[in-house]
Amino acid sequence: MRLSFLGGLTAQQFLREYWQKKPLLVRNAFPGFTGLLTPDELAGLACLEEAEARLVQNKGDKWLLRRGPFAEEDFQRLPQTRWTLLVQGVNLFLQEGAQLLEQFNFIPRSRLDDLMVSYAPKGGSVGPHFDPYDVFLIQGMGHRRWQISTQSDQTLLPGAPLRILQNFQPEQEWITGPGDLLYLPPQCGHYGLAQDHCMTYSVGFKAPYTQELATQFLVYLQDEIKLEGMYQDPELKTQSHPAEISPAMIRKVGAMLRQIRWDQDTVQRFLGTYLTEPKSSVYFEPPARPMPPEKFHQQLTQGGIRLDLKSLMLFHDNTVYLNGEAVEATAEDLPTLIALADRGNLAAGTRLNESLEKLFYQWYRAGYLVLEQAP
């Protein structure tokens, strides 16, 4: 199936020819799109304690960075030009943001990060830089000039609070307007400059560094591995230097540590919990007065259910992962859980057995699920 917002390419064509390979510009990819929220509404999100917001100002050769949460007075003191407000994870607060991300479901959900929205008056920018991940840049209101470069020189501007390229050499340039889309692969240098009051919607994808994966995997193994035995040395010999760590001790401990093993199942379980673990700034709000199971059953049947905007749900084989927790699903329950993970909701009238309804009730009380209102 051809996707109009990819310029008529099929998902397979895009992945084969562009994904992590070269940029793609599509004019009017989203006809009539001018954005999902106003600059004032974005500023309101930036004032929330749980939001991840940044304010970037450019004063000549100087770059200034402030992190939220902000107060209304912070915006009143800003100049007329040359600043940018960025808010991460707008899809966690705005249903329309989550729906926009669904357009990109041809890329596995395990790779999706979030929707970042930026607002800038004329001259606003975060400087020339590169991202280590794939990004789709959708223009909302206003216009932005984009310059891109595939240069290998990634020298950064010294002393800057942002990762700004010191020797940016643009190779291509476009001005994007409402509804235009620009895809950029990892490590593609880019420099966006607001031509007027403009907002840009950035769909970003996870690309964890090997060091981060290794560190988190070792943390995960702490609770998973169980090694037998303890250190013993019945053949202990005297040493000329009591403070020396002996070669024999090093060999023994090395042999003990070689008991650490993992297989594909271990990696799968790690990825399921790691990829669905909410960010540290995310908090779930359980219902203040949870309804009893009987009332829950009635409303679930009549209105259906959906994942909370902050919830992350993936699966592999018969294991389902929700917000860092793993559930082993029965063959009977698995199709329904997969449907919830794929679509983010279950329609009214979906038939559920007793065990699945009990699980959903637990998730509802934890704030992971939200009941829909009956039509």
Disulfide bonds with the S-S distance in Angstrom:
none
